[in-house]
């Protein structure tokens, strides 16, 4: 169920981060997942602001601790991240869904920036 999905997401993100990291920034898979979730929340806030002309800042402030600490707590509870790294069954799955999960919020922000001037933003 959900544990397999979160395990897949961590495994593929961890592999991607390990391959692309040049050692300049100490990126870890949980940090990259938290960043992607932050961008998803930002996307939701922009959609909310465009749809209702309301201020989404209180929702954004309340969700940030959850978005940043939930992946840390989930993956470090009972050293789950080490068990996921050792599970080689994730290798047979394609990385496409993990890459789409990580890139979609950026694509949405770019599209919203291109068409965002058509919407009234309250700030």
Protein Blocks (a to p, Z undefined) as FASTA:
>chain_A
ZZmmmmmmmmmmmmmmmmmpgolaccdfklmmmmmmmmmmmmmmmmmmmmnopafklmmm
mmmmmmmmmmmmmmmgghlmmmmmmmmklmmpcfklmmmmmmmmmmmmmmmmmmmmmpcc
fZZ
